[in-house]
């Protein structure tokens, strides 16, 4: 039988539990779940108890979208004209 050890250097963790995502962003688990519910952060349910998992690539994509959104918002903010 072929098994893969969890501490194998060749095994890449693909999915992250919701509580780890909350910790990663320094937000509550409720806030992380709200991101999933709103569709801002795509996630899947796994297992019999339906635990949420977020793909690492989706986390990176969410971060990039958030940066782009923030940049767009800051560009539209009126800046005072500076006279020379």
Backbone torsions as a table, in degrees:
resi	resn	phi	psi	omega
1	UNK	NA	138.7	-176.7
2	UNK	-101.4	116.0	179.4
3	UNK	-120.1	155.4	177.8
4	UNK	-115.9	125.3	178.9
5	UNK	-77.0	144.5	-176.7
6	UNK	-67.6	-24.5	-180.0
7	UNK	-97.2	16.5	178.3
8	UNK	-67.0	131.7	-179.6
9	UNK	-67.5	-18.8	-179.4
10	UNK	-88.5	-12.2	-179.6
11	UNK	-86.5	117.5	179.5
12	UNK	-98.2	126.2	176.9
13	UNK	-71.0	124.3	-176.6
14	UNK	-98.3	-35.4	-175.5
15	UNK	-117.9	147.3	-177.1
16	UNK	-122.3	136.7	176.8
17	UNK	-68.7	154.7	-176.6
18	UNK	-58.4	-38.0	-179.6
19	UNK	-65.4	-32.6	177.5
20	UNK	-70.5	-35.6	176.7
21	UNK	-65.6	-42.1	177.4
22	UNK	-58.7	-45.1	178.9
23	UNK	-64.8	-40.3	-179.3
24	UNK	-58.8	-40.2	-178.3
25	UNK	-94.3	1.8	-177.9
26	UNK	55.7	48.2	176.6
27	UNK	-129.3	168.8	178.9
28	UNK	-75.9	163.3	176.0
29	UNK	-63.8	-33.8	177.6
30	UNK	-63.8	-40.0	178.2
31	UNK	-67.5	-39.1	177.4
32	UNK	-64.3	-42.4	178.1
33	UNK	-64.0	-37.0	177.5
34	UNK	-62.7	-36.8	176.0
35	UNK	-63.4	-38.7	178.2
36	UNK	-68.8	-48.0	-179.1
37	UNK	-58.9	-37.8	-177.7
38	UNK	-76.3	-15.1	-178.0
39	UNK	89.9	-1.5	178.5
40	UNK	-66.6	-34.1	179.4
41	UNK	-123.0	109.6	-177.9
42	UNK	-72.7	138.8	-177.6
43	UNK	-148.0	166.2	175.5
44	UNK	-126.8	156.3	173.2
45	UNK	-100.9	136.2	179.2
46	UNK	-132.3	155.8	175.4
47	UNK	79.2	168.3	-178.4
48	UNK	-64.7	-27.1	-179.7
49	UNK	-94.1	2.1	176.2
50	UNK	62.6	50.1	179.6
51	UNK	-80.8	139.3	-178.0
52	UNK	-78.0	140.0	174.8
53	UNK	-135.3	140.0	179.8
54	UNK	-119.5	130.4	-179.9
55	UNK	-70.5	138.5	-178.6
56	UNK	-57.1	-39.2	178.6
57	UNK	-63.8	-33.4	178.1
58	UNK	-69.6	-34.8	176.2
59	UNK	-62.5	-46.3	178.6
60	UNK	-62.3	-40.5	178.3
61	UNK	-63.9	-42.0	177.2
62	UNK	-60.3	-43.3	179.7
63	UNK	-62.1	-45.7	179.7
64	UNK	-62.5	-43.4	177.9
65	UNK	-62.8	-38.2	179.4
66	UNK	-66.1	-41.1	176.2
67	UNK	-62.2	-44.8	-179.6
68	UNK	-63.2	-41.9	179.3
69	UNK	-64.0	-43.6	179.5
70	UNK	-63.9	-43.0	179.2
71	UNK	-62.0	-41.9	179.1
72	UNK	-63.5	-41.8	179.1
73	UNK	-65.3	-40.4	-177.7
74	UNK	-74.0	-25.2	177.1
75	UNK	-71.7	-28.7	-176.9
76	UNK	-87.8	-7.2	178.3
77	UNK	-71.8	130.5	179.5
78	UNK	-66.6	131.4	176.5
79	UNK	-108.5	142.6	-179.2
80	UNK	-66.7	142.4	176.1
81	UNK	-74.0	137.1	-179.7
82	UNK	-108.2	117.9	179.5
83	UNK	-82.3	140.6	178.7
84	UNK	-86.6	NA	NA
